[in-house]
Amino acid sequence: MTRSDGKTPGEKEDEAVVAALRRVGLDVQSVYDLVNMKTPDPAAVPVLIEVPEARPVAAPPLLREFLSLPSNTRSQPHTKYAA
């Protein structure tokens, strides 16, 4: 389904995410550029959490990564959950 501007809802969502990523300094043309990065850029994480259009796609892999990390360090028990 397209809108009056000729774009699908998914395309509009992608544009919002790309614009937000560019505002934090990432040189992306598409959300798929994140997948193709050789080295992940931590600057993308807050955008993927905060931009409503990114949440449905970003939340599952971010949560999996969060859960896979240890919950404490030698000097700071349970620091993971302080975030």
mmCIF file of the N, C-alpha and C atoms, coordinates in Angstrom:
data_MODEL
# 
_entry.id   MODEL 
# 
loop_
_atom_site.group_PDB 
_atom_site.id 
_atom_site.type_symbol 
_atom_site.label_atom_id 
_atom_site.label_alt_id 
_atom_site.label_comp_id 
_atom_site.label_asym_id 
_atom_site.label_entity_id 
_atom_site.label_seq_id 
_atom_site.pdbx_PDB_ins_code 
_atom_site.Cartn_x 
_atom_site.Cartn_y 
_atom_site.Cartn_z 
_atom_site.occupancy 
_atom_site.B_iso_or_equiv 
_atom_site.pdbx_formal_charge 
_atom_site.auth_seq_id 
_atom_site.auth_comp_id 
_atom_site.auth_asym_id 
_atom_site.auth_atom_id 
_atom_site.pdbx_PDB_model_num 
ATOM 1   N N  . MET A 1 1  ? 0.841  -1.178  0.000  1.00 0.00 ? 1  MET A N  1 
ATOM 2   C CA . MET A 1 1  ? 0.000  0.000   0.000  1.00 0.00 ? 1  MET A CA 1 
ATOM 3   C C  . MET A 1 1  ? 0.886  1.242   0.000  1.00 0.00 ? 1  MET A C  1 
ATOM 4   N N  . THR A 1 2  ? 0.609  2.161   -0.886 1.00 0.00 ? 2  THR A N  1 
ATOM 5   C CA . THR A 1 2  ? 1.385  3.394   -0.959 1.00 0.00 ? 2  THR A CA 1 
ATOM 6   C C  . THR A 1 2  ? 0.559  4.558   -0.435 1.00 0.00 ? 2  THR A C  1 
ATOM 7   N N  . ARG A 1 3  ? 1.258  5.584   -0.035 1.00 0.00 ? 3  ARG A N  1 
ATOM 8   C CA . ARG A 1 3  ? 0.595  6.796   0.453  1.00 0.00 ? 3  ARG A CA 1 
ATOM 9   C C  . ARG A 1 3  ? 0.507  7.796   -0.680 1.00 0.00 ? 3  ARG A C  1 
ATOM 10  N N  . SER A 1 4  ? -0.073 8.951   -0.378 1.00 0.00 ? 4  SER A N  1 
ATOM 11  C CA . SER A 1 4  ? -0.225 9.976   -1.416 1.00 0.00 ? 4  SER A CA 1 
ATOM 12  C C  . SER A 1 4  ? 1.118  10.461  -1.950 1.00 0.00 ? 4  SER A C  1 
ATOM 13  N N  . ASP A 1 5  ? 2.178  10.315  -1.167 1.00 0.00 ? 5  ASP A N  1 
ATOM 14  C CA . ASP A 1 5  ? 3.503  10.731  -1.644 1.00 0.00 ? 5  ASP A CA 1 
ATOM 15  C C  . ASP A 1 5  ? 4.197  9.629   -2.439 1.00 0.00 ? 5  ASP A C  1 
ATOM 16  N N  . GLY A 1 6  ? 3.504  8.488   -2.620 1.00 0.00 ? 6  GLY A N  1 
ATOM 17  C CA . GLY A 1 6  ? 4.048  7.401   -3.424 1.00 0.00 ? 6  GLY A CA 1 
ATOM 18  C C  . GLY A 1 6  ? 4.953  6.454   -2.662 1.00 0.00 ? 6  GLY A C  1 
ATOM 19  N N  . LYS A 1 7  ? 5.106  6.656   -1.370 1.00 0.00 ? 7  LYS A N  1 
ATOM 20  C CA . LYS A 1 7  ? 5.980  5.806   -0.575 1.00 0.00 ? 7  LYS A CA 1 
ATOM 21  C C  . LYS A 1 7  ? 5.159  4.875   0.298  1.00 0.00 ? 7  LYS A C  1 
ATOM 22  N N  . THR A 1 8  ? 5.711  3.699   0.524  1.00 0.00 ? 8  THR A N  1 
ATOM 23  C CA . THR A 1 8  ? 5.050  2.754   1.407  1.00 0.00 ? 8  THR A CA 1 
ATOM 24  C C  . THR A 1 8  ? 5.323  3.163   2.858  1.00 0.00 ? 8  THR A C  1 
ATOM 25  N N  . PRO A 1 9  ? 4.521  2.689   3.799  1.00 0.00 ? 9  PRO A N  1 
ATOM 26  C CA . PRO A 1 9  ? 4.788  3.001   5.203  1.00 0.00 ? 9  PRO A CA 1 
ATOM 27  C C  . PRO A 1 9  ? 6.195  2.576   5.629  1.00 0.00 ? 9  PRO A C  1 
ATOM 28  N N  . GLY A 1 10 ? 6.672  1.459   5.126  1.00 0.00 ? 10 GLY A N  1 
ATOM 29  C CA . GLY A 1 10 ? 8.022  0.998   5.454  1.00 0.00 ? 10 GLY A CA 1 
ATOM 30  C C  . GLY A 1 10 ? 9.097  1.942   4.963  1.00 0.00 ? 10 GLY A C  1 
ATOM 31  N N  . GLU A 1 11 ? 8.905  2.498   3.784  1.00 0.00 ? 11 GLU A N  1 
ATOM 32  C CA . GLU A 1 11 ? 9.880  3.453   3.245  1.00 0.00 ? 11 GLU A CA 1 
ATOM 33  C C  . GLU A 1 11 ? 9.924  4.723   4.090  1.00 0.00 ? 11 GLU A C  1 
ATOM 34  N N  . LYS A 1 12 ? 8.770  5.194   4.543  1.00 0.00 ? 12 LYS A N  1 
ATOM 35  C CA . LYS A 1 12 ? 8.721  6.382   5.399  1.00 0.00 ? 12 LYS A CA 1 
ATOM 36  C C  . LYS A 1 12 ? 9.432  6.115   6.723  1.00 0.00 ? 12 LYS A C  1 
ATOM 37  N N  . GLU A 1 13 ? 9.218  4.919   7.293  1.00 0.00 ? 13 GLU A N  1 
ATOM 38  C CA . GLU A 1 13 ? 9.883  4.554   8.535  1.00 0.00 ? 13 GLU A CA 1 
ATOM 39  C C  . GLU A 1 13 ? 11.395 4.490   8.343  1.00 0.00 ? 13 GLU A C  1 
ATOM 40  N N  . ASP A 1 14 ? 11.837 3.880   7.241  1.00 0.00 ? 14 ASP A N  1 
ATOM 41  C CA . ASP A 1 14 ? 13.271 3.798   6.956  1.00 0.00 ? 14 ASP A CA 1 
ATOM 42  C C  . ASP A 1 14 ? 13.876 5.187   6.861  1.00 0.00 ? 14 ASP A C  1 
ATOM 43  N N  . GLU A 1 15 ? 13.181 6.109   6.208  1.00 0.00 ? 15 GLU A N  1 
ATOM 44  C CA . GLU A 1 15 ? 13.691 7.475   6.059  1.00 0.00 ? 15 GLU A CA 1 
ATOM 45  C C  . GLU A 1 15 ? 13.854 8.155   7.415  1.00 0.00 ? 15 GLU A C  1 
ATOM 46  N N  . ALA A 1 16 ? 12.913 7.932   8.315  1.00 0.00 ? 16 ALA A N  1 
ATOM 47  C CA . ALA A 1 16 ? 12.998 8.537   9.648  1.00 0.00 ? 16 ALA A CA 1 
ATOM 48  C C  . ALA A 1 16 ? 14.206 7.996   10.407 1.00 0.00 ? 16 ALA A C  1 
ATOM 49  N N  . VAL A 1 17 ? 14.449 6.706   10.296 1.00 0.00 ? 17 VAL A N  1 
ATOM 50  C CA . VAL A 1 17 ? 15.590 6.099   10.987 1.00 0.00 ? 17 VAL A CA 1 
ATOM 51  C C  . VAL A 1 17 ? 16.897 6.593   10.381 1.00 0.00 ? 17 VAL A C  1 
ATOM 52  N N  . VAL A 1 18 ? 16.990 6.627   9.055  1.00 0.00 ? 18 VAL A N  1 
ATOM 53  C CA . VAL A 1 18 ? 18.200 7.108   8.383  1.00 0.00 ? 18 VAL A CA 1 
ATOM 54  C C  . VAL A 1 18 ? 18.484 8.563   8.768  1.00 0.00 ? 18 VAL A C  1 
ATOM 55  N N  . ALA A 1 19 ? 17.459 9.400   8.798  1.00 0.00 ? 19 ALA A N  1 
ATOM 56  C CA . ALA A 1 19 ? 17.646 10.802  9.183  1.00 0.00 ? 19 ALA A CA 1 
ATOM 57  C C  . ALA A 1 19 ? 18.182 10.911  10.610 1.00 0.00 ? 19 ALA A C  1 
ATOM 58  N N  . ALA A 1 20 ? 17.646 10.106  11.511 1.00 0.00 ? 20 ALA A N  1 
ATOM 59  C CA . ALA A 1 20 ? 18.113 10.133  12.900 1.00 0.00 ? 20 ALA A CA 1 
ATOM 60  C C  . ALA A 1 20 ? 19.554 9.630   13.009 1.00 0.00 ? 20 ALA A C  1 
ATOM 61  N N  . LEU A 1 21 ? 19.893 8.604   12.262 1.00 0.00 ? 21 LEU A N  1 
ATOM 62  C CA . LEU A 1 21 ? 21.265 8.092   12.275 1.00 0.00 ? 21 LEU A CA 1 
ATOM 63  C C  . LEU A 1 21 ? 22.245 9.126   11.730 1.00 0.00 ? 21 LEU A C  1 
ATOM 64  N N  . ARG A 1 22 ? 21.846 9.833   10.704 1.00 0.00 ? 22 ARG A N  1 
ATOM 65  C CA . ARG A 1 22 ? 22.712 10.886  10.137 1.00 0.00 ? 22 ARG A CA 1 
ATOM 66  C C  . ARG A 1 22 ? 22.926 12.023  11.128 1.00 0.00 ? 22 ARG A C  1 
ATOM 67  N N  . ARG A 1 23 ? 21.888 12.333  11.925 1.00 0.00 ? 23 ARG A N  1 
ATOM 68  C CA . ARG A 1 23 ? 22.027 13.410  12.918 1.00 0.00 ? 23 ARG A CA 1 
ATOM 69  C C  . ARG A 1 23 ? 23.089 13.092  13.969 1.00 0.00 ? 23 ARG A C  1 
ATOM 70  N N  . VAL A 1 24 ? 23.342 11.816  14.221 1.00 0.00 ? 24 VAL A N  1 
ATOM 71  C CA . VAL A 1 24 ? 24.388 11.459  15.188 1.00 0.00 ? 24 VAL A CA 1 
ATOM 72  C C  . VAL A 1 24 ? 25.718 11.153  14.507 1.00 0.00 ? 24 VAL A C  1 
ATOM 73  N N  . GLY A 1 25 ? 25.796 11.445  13.204 1.00 0.00 ? 25 GLY A N  1 
ATOM 74  C CA . GLY A 1 25 ? 27.069 11.359  12.505 1.00 0.00 ? 25 GLY A CA 1 
ATOM 75  C C  . GLY A 1 25 ? 27.334 10.088  11.717 1.00 0.00 ? 25 GLY A C  1 
ATOM 76  N N  . LEU A 1 26 ? 26.372 9.205   11.612 1.00 0.00 ? 26 LEU A N  1 
ATOM 77  C CA . LEU A 1 26 ? 26.584 7.988   10.824 1.00 0.00 ? 26 LEU A CA 1 
ATOM 78  C C  . LEU A 1 26 ? 26.318 8.272   9.349  1.00 0.00 ? 26 LEU A C  1 
ATOM 79  N N  . ASP A 1 27 ? 27.214 7.811   8.506  1.00 0.00 ? 27 ASP A N  1 
ATOM 80  C CA . ASP A 1 27 ? 27.089 8.012   7.065  1.00 0.00 ? 27 ASP A CA 1 
ATOM 81  C C  . ASP A 1 27 ? 26.344 6.821   6.475  1.00 0.00 ? 27 ASP A C  1 
ATOM 82  N N  . VAL A 1 28 ? 25.002 6.895   6.505  1.00 0.00 ? 28 VAL A N  1 
ATOM 83  C CA . VAL A 1 28 ? 24.174 5.812   5.982  1.00 0.00 ? 28 VAL A CA 1 
ATOM 84  C C  . VAL A 1 28 ? 23.208 6.361   4.943  1.00 0.00 ? 28 VAL A C  1 
ATOM 85  N N  . GLN A 1 29 ? 22.918 5.539   3.971  1.00 0.00 ? 29 GLN A N  1 
ATOM 86  C CA . GLN A 1 29 ? 21.932 5.877   2.947  1.00 0.00 ? 29 GLN A CA 1 
ATOM 87  C C  . GLN A 1 29 ? 20.649 5.095   3.153  1.00 0.00 ? 29 GLN A C  1 
ATOM 88  N N  . SER A 1 30 ? 20.761 3.996   3.901  1.00 0.00 ? 30 SER A N  1 
ATOM 89  C CA . SER A 1 30 ? 19.651 3.077   4.112  1.00 0.00 ? 30 SER A CA 1 
ATOM 90  C C  . SER A 1 30 ? 19.839 2.407   5.469  1.00 0.00 ? 30 SER A C  1 
ATOM 91  N N  . VAL A 1 31 ? 18.752 1.921   6.050  1.00 0.00 ? 31 VAL A N  1 
ATOM 92  C CA . VAL A 1 31 ? 18.885 1.173   7.302  1.00 0.00 ? 31 VAL A CA 1 
ATOM 93  C C  . VAL A 1 31 ? 19.711 -0.095  7.084  1.00 0.00 ? 31 VAL A C  1 
ATOM 94  N N  . TYR A 1 32 ? 19.755 -0.593  5.885  1.00 0.00 ? 32 TYR A N  1 
ATOM 95  C CA . TYR A 1 32 ? 20.519 -1.793  5.582  1.00 0.00 ? 32 TYR A CA 1 
ATOM 96  C C  . TYR A 1 32 ? 22.022 -1.553  5.650  1.00 0.00 ? 32 TYR A C  1 
ATOM 97  N N  . ASP A 1 33 ? 22.443 -0.289  5.604  1.00 0.00 ? 33 ASP A N  1 
ATOM 98  C CA . ASP A 1 33 ? 23.862 0.018   5.769  1.00 0.00 ? 33 ASP A CA 1 
ATOM 99  C C  . ASP A 1 33 ? 24.351 -0.408  7.151  1.00 0.00 ? 33 ASP A C  1 
ATOM 100 N N  . LEU A 1 34 ? 23.485 -0.396  8.143  1.00 0.00 ? 34 LEU A N  1 
ATOM 101 C CA . LEU A 1 34 ? 23.873 -0.850  9.487  1.00 0.00 ? 34 LEU A CA 1 
ATOM 102 C C  . LEU A 1 34 ? 24.254 -2.323  9.473  1.00 0.00 ? 34 LEU A C  1 
ATOM 103 N N  . VAL A 1 35 ? 23.506 -3.109  8.727  1.00 0.00 ? 35 VAL A N  1 
ATOM 104 C CA . VAL A 1 35 ? 23.772 -4.549  8.647  1.00 0.00 ? 35 VAL A CA 1 
ATOM 105 C C  . VAL A 1 35 ? 25.087 -4.808  7.938  1.00 0.00 ? 35 VAL A C  1 
ATOM 106 N N  . ASN A 1 36 ? 25.402 -3.970  6.978  1.00 0.00 ? 36 ASN A N  1 
ATOM 107 C CA . ASN A 1 36 ? 26.590 -4.189  6.157  1.00 0.00 ? 36 ASN A CA 1 
ATOM 108 C C  . ASN A 1 36 ? 27.852 -3.528  6.698  1.00 0.00 ? 36 ASN A C  1 
ATOM 109 N N  . MET A 1 37 ? 27.782 -2.858  7.849  1.00 0.00 ? 37 MET A N  1 
ATOM 110 C CA . MET A 1 37 ? 28.974 -2.230  8.433  1.00 0.00 ? 37 MET A CA 1 
ATOM 111 C C  . MET A 1 37 ? 29.971 -3.303  8.849  1.00 0.00 ? 37 MET A C  1 
ATOM 112 N N  . LYS A 1 38 ? 31.249 -3.049  8.560  1.00 0.00 ? 38 LYS A N  1 
ATOM 113 C CA . LYS A 1 38 ? 32.284 -3.995  8.976  1.00 0.00 ? 38 LYS A CA 1 
ATOM 114 C C  . LYS A 1 38 ? 32.459 -3.966  10.489 1.00 0.00 ? 38 LYS A C  1 
ATOM 115 N N  . THR A 1 39 ? 32.345 -2.782  11.070 1.00 0.00 ? 39 THR A N  1 
ATOM 116 C CA . THR A 1 39 ? 32.463 -2.621  12.518 1.00 0.00 ? 39 THR A CA 1 
ATOM 117 C C  . THR A 1 39 ? 31.217 -1.908  13.010 1.00 0.00 ? 39 THR A C  1 
ATOM 118 N N  . PRO A 1 40 ? 30.505 -2.481  13.962 1.00 0.00 ? 40 PRO A N  1 
ATOM 119 C CA . PRO A 1 40 ? 29.304 -1.823  14.480 1.00 0.00 ? 40 PRO A CA 1 
ATOM 120 C C  . PRO A 1 40 ? 29.650 -0.458  15.095 1.00 0.00 ? 40 PRO A C  1 
ATOM 121 N N  . ASP A 1 41 ? 28.771 0.481   14.946 1.00 0.00 ? 41 ASP A N  1 
ATOM 122 C CA . ASP A 1 41 ? 28.980 1.812   15.509 1.00 0.00 ? 41 ASP A CA 1 
ATOM 123 C C  . ASP A 1 41 ? 28.064 1.987   16.716 1.00 0.00 ? 41 ASP A C  1 
ATOM 124 N N  . PRO A 1 42 ? 28.635 2.130   17.910 1.00 0.00 ? 42 PRO A N  1 
ATOM 125 C CA . PRO A 1 42 ? 27.818 2.284   19.116 1.00 0.00 ? 42 PRO A CA 1 
ATOM 126 C C  . PRO A 1 42 ? 26.893 3.496   19.078 1.00 0.00 ? 42 PRO A C  1 
ATOM 127 N N  . ALA A 1 43 ? 27.193 4.486   18.250 1.00 0.00 ? 43 ALA A N  1 
ATOM 128 C CA . ALA A 1 43 ? 26.340 5.677   18.154 1.00 0.00 ? 43 ALA A CA 1 
ATOM 129 C C  . ALA A 1 43 ? 24.950 5.330   17.629 1.00 0.00 ? 43 ALA A C  1 
ATOM 130 N N  . ALA A 1 44 ? 24.828 4.205   16.952 1.00 0.00 ? 44 ALA A N  1 
ATOM 131 C CA . ALA A 1 44 ? 23.531 3.806   16.404 1.00 0.00 ? 44 ALA A CA 1 
ATOM 132 C C  . ALA A 1 44 ? 22.580 3.295   17.481 1.00 0.00 ? 44 ALA A C  1 
ATOM 133 N N  . VAL A 1 45 ? 23.106 2.768   18.568 1.00 0.00 ? 45 VAL A N  1 
ATOM 134 C CA . VAL A 1 45 ? 22.254 2.121   19.573 1.00 0.00 ? 45 VAL A CA 1 
ATOM 135 C C  . VAL A 1 45 ? 21.211 3.069   20.158 1.00 0.00 ? 45 VAL A C  1 
ATOM 136 N N  . PRO A 1 46 ? 21.580 4.254   20.650 1.00 0.00 ? 46 PRO A N  1 
ATOM 137 C CA . PRO A 1 46 ? 20.538 5.132   21.193 1.00 0.00 ? 46 PRO A CA 1 
ATOM 138 C C  . PRO A 1 46 ? 19.470 5.504   20.165 1.00 0.00 ? 46 PRO A C  1 
ATOM 139 N N  . VAL A 1 47 ? 19.887 5.680   18.922 1.00 0.00 ? 47 VAL A N  1 
ATOM 140 C CA . VAL A 1 47 ? 18.928 6.017   17.864 1.00 0.00 ? 47 VAL A CA 1 
ATOM 141 C C  . VAL A 1 47 ? 17.953 4.869   17.684 1.00 0.00 ? 47 VAL A C  1 
ATOM 142 N N  . LEU A 1 48 ? 18.466 3.647   17.651 1.00 0.00 ? 48 LEU A N  1 
ATOM 143 C CA . LEU A 1 48 ? 17.615 2.489   17.428 1.00 0.00 ? 48 LEU A CA 1 
ATOM 144 C C  . LEU A 1 48 ? 16.665 2.249   18.587 1.00 0.00 ? 48 LEU A C  1 
ATOM 145 N N  . ILE A 1 49 ? 17.009 2.752   19.749 1.00 0.00 ? 49 ILE A N  1 
ATOM 146 C CA . ILE A 1 49 ? 16.127 2.624   20.907 1.00 0.00 ? 49 ILE A CA 1 
ATOM 147 C C  . ILE A 1 49 ? 15.118 3.768   20.956 1.00 0.00 ? 49 ILE A C  1 
ATOM 148 N N  . GLU A 1 50 ? 15.561 4.974   20.612 1.00 0.00 ? 50 GLU A N  1 
ATOM 149 C CA . GLU A 1 50 ? 14.732 6.163   20.793 1.00 0.00 ? 50 GLU A CA 1 
ATOM 150 C C  . GLU A 1 50 ? 13.796 6.481   19.636 1.00 0.00 ? 50 GLU A C  1 
ATOM 151 N N  . VAL A 1 51 ? 14.166 6.149   18.423 1.00 0.00 ? 51 VAL A N  1 
ATOM 152 C CA . VAL A 1 51 ? 13.338 6.478   17.267 1.00 0.00 ? 51 VAL A CA 1 
ATOM 153 C C  . VAL A 1 51 ? 12.216 5.454   17.161 1.00 0.00 ? 51 VAL A C  1 
ATOM 154 N N  . PRO A 1 52 ? 10.967 5.884   17.325 1.00 0.00 ? 52 PRO A N  1 
ATOM 155 C CA . PRO A 1 52 ? 9.851  4.928   17.334 1.00 0.00 ? 52 PRO A CA 1 
ATOM 156 C C  . PRO A 1 52 ? 9.810  3.999   16.121 1.00 0.00 ? 52 PRO A C  1 
ATOM 157 N N  . GLU A 1 53 ? 10.165 4.509   14.961 1.00 0.00 ? 53 GLU A N  1 
ATOM 158 C CA . GLU A 1 53 ? 10.121 3.692   13.745 1.00 0.00 ? 53 GLU A CA 1 
ATOM 159 C C  . GLU A 1 53 ? 11.150 2.561   13.780 1.00 0.00 ? 53 GLU A C  1 
ATOM 160 N N  . ALA A 1 54 ? 12.205 2.710   14.582 1.00 0.00 ? 54 ALA A N  1 
ATOM 161 C CA . ALA A 1 54 ? 13.262 1.696   14.631 1.00 0.00 ? 54 ALA A CA 1 
ATOM 162 C C  . ALA A 1 54 ? 12.984 0.614   15.656 1.00 0.00 ? 54 ALA A C  1 
ATOM 163 N N  . ARG A 1 55 ? 12.171 0.896   16.645 1.00 0.00 ? 55 ARG A N  1 
ATOM 164 C CA . ARG A 1 55 ? 11.983 -0.034  17.764 1.00 0.00 ? 55 ARG A CA 1 
ATOM 165 C C  . ARG A 1 55 ? 11.553 -1.446  17.365 1.00 0.00 ? 55 ARG A C  1 
ATOM 166 N N  . PRO A 1 56 ? 10.560 -1.615  16.494 1.00 0.00 ? 56 PRO A N  1 
ATOM 167 C CA . PRO A 1 56 ? 10.134 -2.993  16.194 1.00 0.00 ? 56 PRO A CA 1 
ATOM 168 C C  . PRO A 1 56 ? 11.243 -3.854  15.602 1.00 0.00 ? 56 PRO A C  1 
ATOM 169 N N  . VAL A 1 57 ? 12.139 -3.254  14.852 1.00 0.00 ? 57 VAL A N  1 
ATOM 170 C CA . VAL A 1 57 ? 13.221 -4.008  14.228 1.00 0.00 ? 57 VAL A CA 1 
ATOM 171 C C  . VAL A 1 57 ? 14.430 -4.096  15.149 1.00 0.00 ? 57 VAL A C  1 
ATOM 172 N N  . ALA A 1 58 ? 14.727 -3.024  15.858 1.00 0.00 ? 58 ALA A N  1 
ATOM 173 C CA . ALA A 1 58 ? 15.945 -2.961  16.659 1.00 0.00 ? 58 ALA A CA 1 
ATOM 174 C C  . ALA A 1 58 ? 15.827 -3.650  18.008 1.00 0.00 ? 58 ALA A C  1 
ATOM 175 N N  . ALA A 1 59 ? 14.661 -3.657  18.600 1.00 0.00 ? 59 ALA A N  1 
ATOM 176 C CA . ALA A 1 59 ? 14.520 -4.165  19.965 1.00 0.00 ? 59 ALA A CA 1 
ATOM 177 C C  . ALA A 1 59 ? 14.946 -5.628  20.131 1.00 0.00 ? 59 ALA A C  1 
ATOM 178 N N  . PRO A 1 60 ? 14.500 -6.560  19.294 1.00 0.00 ? 60 PRO A N  1 
ATOM 179 C CA . PRO A 1 60 ? 14.881 -7.962  19.528 1.00 0.00 ? 60 PRO A CA 1 
ATOM 180 C C  . PRO A 1 60 ? 16.393 -8.215  19.513 1.00 0.00 ? 60 PRO A C  1 
ATOM 181 N N  . PRO A 1 61 ? 17.154 -7.737  18.506 1.00 0.00 ? 61 PRO A N  1 
ATOM 182 C CA . PRO A 1 61 ? 18.596 -8.020  18.556 1.00 0.00 ? 61 PRO A CA 1 
ATOM 183 C C  . PRO A 1 61 ? 19.303 -7.279  19.689 1.00 0.00 ? 61 PRO A C  1 
ATOM 184 N N  . LEU A 1 62 ? 18.852 -6.067  20.024 1.00 0.00 ? 62 LEU A N  1 
ATOM 185 C CA . LEU A 1 62 ? 19.470 -5.347  21.140 1.00 0.00 ? 62 LEU A CA 1 
ATOM 186 C C  . LEU A 1 62 ? 19.209 -6.074  22.459 1.00 0.00 ? 62 LEU A C  1 
ATOM 187 N N  . LEU A 1 63 ? 18.006 -6.565  22.638 1.00 0.00 ? 63 LEU A N  1 
ATOM 188 C CA . LEU A 1 63 ? 17.681 -7.300  23.854 1.00 0.00 ? 63 LEU A CA 1 
ATOM 189 C C  . LEU A 1 63 ? 18.474 -8.601  23.933 1.00 0.00 ? 63 LEU A C  1 
ATOM 190 N N  . ARG A 1 64 ? 18.602 -9.312  22.810 1.00 0.00 ? 64 ARG A N  1 
ATOM 191 C CA . ARG A 1 64 ? 19.396 -10.555 22.803 1.00 0.00 ? 64 ARG A CA 1 
ATOM 192 C C  . ARG A 1 64 ? 20.841 -10.266 23.211 1.00 0.00 ? 64 ARG A C  1 
ATOM 193 N N  . GLU A 1 65 ? 21.405 -9.195  22.664 1.00 0.00 ? 65 GLU A N  1 
ATOM 194 C CA . GLU A 1 65 ? 22.787 -8.831  23.000 1.00 0.00 ? 65 GLU A CA 1 
ATOM 195 C C  . GLU A 1 65 ? 22.901 -8.478  24.475 1.00 0.00 ? 65 GLU A C  1 
ATOM 196 N N  . PHE A 1 66 ? 21.968 -7.697  24.980 1.00 0.00 ? 66 PHE A N  1 
ATOM 197 C CA . PHE A 1 66 ? 21.969 -7.309  26.384 1.00 0.00 ? 66 PHE A CA 1 
ATOM 198 C C  . PHE A 1 66 ? 21.925 -8.544  27.277 1.00 0.00 ? 66 PHE A C  1 
ATOM 199 N N  . LEU A 1 67 ? 21.038 -9.480  26.974 1.00 0.00 ? 67 LEU A N  1 
ATOM 200 C CA . LEU A 1 67 ? 20.890 -10.670 27.791 1.00 0.00 ? 67 LEU A CA 1 
ATOM 201 C C  . LEU A 1 67 ? 22.087 -11.608 27.701 1.00 0.00 ? 67 LEU A C  1 
ATOM 202 N N  . SER A 1 68 ? 22.837 -11.538 26.618 1.00 0.00 ? 68 SER A N  1 
ATOM 203 C CA . SER A 1 68 ? 23.990 -12.427 26.451 1.00 0.00 ? 68 SER A CA 1 
ATOM 204 C C  . SER A 1 68 ? 25.214 -11.954 27.240 1.00 0.00 ? 68 SER A C  1 
ATOM 205 N N  . LEU A 1 69 ? 25.226 -10.709 27.665 1.00 0.00 ? 69 LEU A N  1 
ATOM 206 C CA . LEU A 1 69 ? 26.374 -10.167 28.392 1.00 0.00 ? 69 LEU A CA 1 
ATOM 207 C C  . LEU A 1 69 ? 26.328 -10.566 29.856 1.00 0.00 ? 69 LEU A C  1 
ATOM 208 N N  . PRO A 1 70 ? 27.501 -10.657 30.498 1.00 0.00 ? 70 PRO A N  1 
ATOM 209 C CA . PRO A 1 70 ? 27.492 -10.984 31.925 1.00 0.00 ? 70 PRO A CA 1 
ATOM 210 C C  . PRO A 1 70 ? 26.807 -9.875  32.723 1.00 0.00 ? 70 PRO A C  1 
ATOM 211 N N  . SER A 1 71 ? 26.186 -10.254 33.829 1.00 0.00 ? 71 SER A N  1 
ATOM 212 C CA . SER A 1 71 ? 25.443 -9.262  34.610 1.00 0.00 ? 71 SER A CA 1 
ATOM 213 C C  . SER A 1 71 ? 26.310 -8.523  35.608 1.00 0.00 ? 71 SER A C  1 
ATOM 214 N N  . ASN A 1 72 ? 27.566 -8.915  35.724 1.00 0.00 ? 72 ASN A N  1 
ATOM 215 C CA . ASN A 1 72 ? 28.409 -8.204  36.676 1.00 0.00 ? 72 ASN A CA 1 
ATOM 216 C C  . ASN A 1 72 ? 29.867 -8.248  36.257 1.00 0.00 ? 72 ASN A C  1 
ATOM 217 N N  . THR A 1 73 ? 30.619 -7.414  36.921 1.00 0.00 ? 73 THR A N  1 
ATOM 218 C CA . THR A 1 73 ? 32.070 -7.424  36.775 1.00 0.00 ? 73 THR A CA 1 
ATOM 219 C C  . THR A 1 73 ? 32.634 -7.655  38.170 1.00 0.00 ? 73 THR A C  1 
ATOM 220 N N  . ARG A 1 74 ? 33.900 -7.870  38.254 1.00 0.00 ? 74 ARG A N  1 
ATOM 221 C CA . ARG A 1 74 ? 34.516 -8.133  39.548 1.00 0.00 ? 74 ARG A CA 1 
ATOM 222 C C  . ARG A 1 74 ? 34.288 -6.989  40.534 1.00 0.00 ? 74 ARG A C  1 
ATOM 223 N N  . SER A 1 75 ? 34.381 -5.756  40.038 1.00 0.00 ? 75 SER A N  1 
ATOM 224 C CA . SER A 1 75 ? 34.253 -4.604  40.936 1.00 0.00 ? 75 SER A CA 1 
ATOM 225 C C  . SER A 1 75 ? 32.832 -4.052  41.037 1.00 0.00 ? 75 SER A C  1 
ATOM 226 N N  . GLN A 1 76 ? 31.975 -4.407  40.110 1.00 0.00 ? 76 GLN A N  1 
ATOM 227 C CA . GLN A 1 76 ? 30.625 -3.829  40.066 1.00 0.00 ? 76 GLN A CA 1 
ATOM 228 C C  . GLN A 1 76 ? 29.572 -4.907  39.833 1.00 0.00 ? 76 GLN A C  1 
ATOM 229 N N  . PRO A 1 77 ? 29.110 -5.564  40.882 1.00 0.00 ? 77 PRO A N  1 
ATOM 230 C CA . PRO A 1 77 ? 28.092 -6.594  40.660 1.00 0.00 ? 77 PRO A CA 1 
ATOM 231 C C  . PRO A 1 77 ? 26.790 -6.002  40.130 1.00 0.00 ? 77 PRO A C  1 
ATOM 232 N N  . HIS A 1 78 ? 26.212 -6.682  39.190 1.00 0.00 ? 78 HIS A N  1 
ATOM 233 C CA . HIS A 1 78 ? 24.902 -6.336  38.616 1.00 0.00 ? 78 HIS A CA 1 
ATOM 234 C C  . HIS A 1 78 ? 24.870 -4.983  37.910 1.00 0.00 ? 78 HIS A C  1 
ATOM 235 N N  . THR A 1 79 ? 25.990 -4.544  37.368 1.00 0.00 ? 79 THR A N  1 
ATOM 236 C CA . THR A 1 79 ? 26.023 -3.250  36.674 1.00 0.00 ? 79 THR A CA 1 
ATOM 237 C C  . THR A 1 79 ? 25.192 -3.260  35.399 1.00 0.00 ? 79 THR A C  1 
ATOM 238 N N  . LYS A 1 80 ? 25.042 -4.393  34.781 1.00 0.00 ? 80 LYS A N  1 
ATOM 239 C CA . LYS A 1 80 ? 24.269 -4.472  33.539 1.00 0.00 ? 80 LYS A CA 1 
ATOM 240 C C  . LYS A 1 80 ? 22.858 -3.952  33.758 1.00 0.00 ? 80 LYS A C  1 
ATOM 241 N N  . TYR A 1 81 ? 22.264 -4.259  34.873 1.00 0.00 ? 81 TYR A N  1 
ATOM 242 C CA . TYR A 1 81 ? 20.890 -3.882  35.109 1.00 0.00 ? 81 TYR A CA 1 
ATOM 243 C C  . TYR A 1 81 ? 20.729 -2.434  35.566 1.00 0.00 ? 81 TYR A C  1 
ATOM 244 N N  . ALA A 1 82 ? 21.827 -1.758  35.842 1.00 0.00 ? 82 ALA A N  1 
ATOM 245 C CA . ALA A 1 82 ? 21.764 -0.340  36.178 1.00 0.00 ? 82 ALA A CA 1 
ATOM 246 C C  . ALA A 1 82 ? 21.444 0.494   34.950 1.00 0.00 ? 82 ALA A C  1 
ATOM 247 N N  . ALA A 1 83 ? 21.760 -0.040  33.786 1.00 0.00 ? 83 ALA A N  1 
ATOM 248 C CA . ALA A 1 83 ? 21.492 0.679   32.539 1.00 0.00 ? 83 ALA A CA 1 
ATOM 249 C C  . ALA A 1 83 ? 20.017 0.785   32.336 1.00 0.00 ? 83 ALA A C  1 
# 
